[in-house]
């Protein structure tokens, strides 16, 4: 018996010395559902003091992310490029030297795997940099008067009649060779690829295989509605691309960006891709903002339910991609204001929605930024008392509002926005019904209240939001709705939520989870 206890004590000591805290923390369920965190690499964490965020900086913050409740990372483009955002790729199978090396990437993947963190890469296949070898070879062909293989990778025209009718985010620019013009996307240093060309499709498939073989869980697909002039061809390309990636990893996860109307997002779900970002609920003009400002809890739930039913008819097993803001939009807490209560309630609303959550770096500490894109991609504030690990602002930045407390300061405060995010994200992890279930609204007389059930594998939770500015008590029959306790709560003040029999009391601007 003494030997047995000696052995147990020895194992405990070894674990403490060896750092068992870094052991892989398995999610409750191994599937495509995750709490994702978007990292704009340039601005996230500087590991070597050059003022630029890098992959080693990301690796150094993995334990921070796990503690926050994150089990998925979306890395904005890391491939070589002459911009800070890297959306004009010069080489699809390399790492930009300012971010590190491929060995640094491999180490990041290894450390993520230890912690059960899935990594998805931003894959930009709508266009390349005008410095990409494909484009340079295309120019050589055009200059020689023999447009061939690489010229066909792009779209070159010589007169107005040949142009496609592009939207306001693209156009044609002189190639500097006679009358030749090339189609571009967003800015003239981004030459649009011809995704109807089978050789281009093969190139893109090879790129995807390269990164999937390195262990990434999937991709965030940029600007998918711009892929082809004919939308049906864009949808077909995505269908085939997804099928190809599934041959490499049957569990590959993809989320697409359709920065447009709900009807277009709905249409793109025909591609069978897992997720599209839910722009209908995000940003300054989304449902979360309007319902939060209008204290319309019931309207919020009805909107959520109608969206679910609408998309489910196109793709029954879709995974919504919920967010407040990202690198292209004004930071959300500049939209909703510095009101800490509204900040927390907005977070509660989107983090309790079914699907995957996507938290933009710095959102958890209330970072601000609007106007020029560079302002929305400001340095992560690790501390307001020290510049250690912080990056320098992107040169084009012209207005970066300050926040009073960074990560270091907010980690110490139990009522901080960081603490609220941490609790909400862990609630999602501990209650798989929230992300994976389909909602059924619960009708309440008080329209400032929004309530719904969500069921997964015969297990149910009830989520109730009080968007009002007063404490409210409602009655929900325990036998009808099959619950026995307050599983958890998200509170914006000091008052607690209570359950007495079938009477639930919610403080103002709060959320309860019943089970």
Secondary structure, DSSP 8 states (H G I E B T S, - for coil): -HHHHHHHHHHHHHHHHHTGGGS----SS-SS--EEEEE-HHHH--SSSSSS--HHHHHHTHHHHHHHT--EEEE---SB-SSSS--S-SBTTS--TTT--HHHHHHHHHHHHHTT-EEEEEE--SEEETTSHHHHHHHHHHHTT---TTGGGB-EESSGGG-----TTEEEEE-SSTT-EEEEESSTTEEEB-TT-HHHHHHHHHHHHHHHHTT--EEEETTGGGS-SSHHHHHHHHHHHHHHHHHH-TT-EEEE---S-HHHHHHHGGG--SEEB-TTTSSTTSHHHHHHHTT-HHHHHHHHHHHHHHHHTT-TT---EEES--TTS--HHHHS-S-HHHHHHHHHHHHTSSSEEEEETTGGGT----SSHHHHT----S-SS--TT-----TT-------S--HHHHTT-TTSHHHHHHHHHHHHHH-HHHHHSEEEEE--S-TTEEEEEEEETTEEEEEEEE-SSS-EEEE--HHHHT--SEEEEEESSS---EEETTEEEE-SSEEEEE-
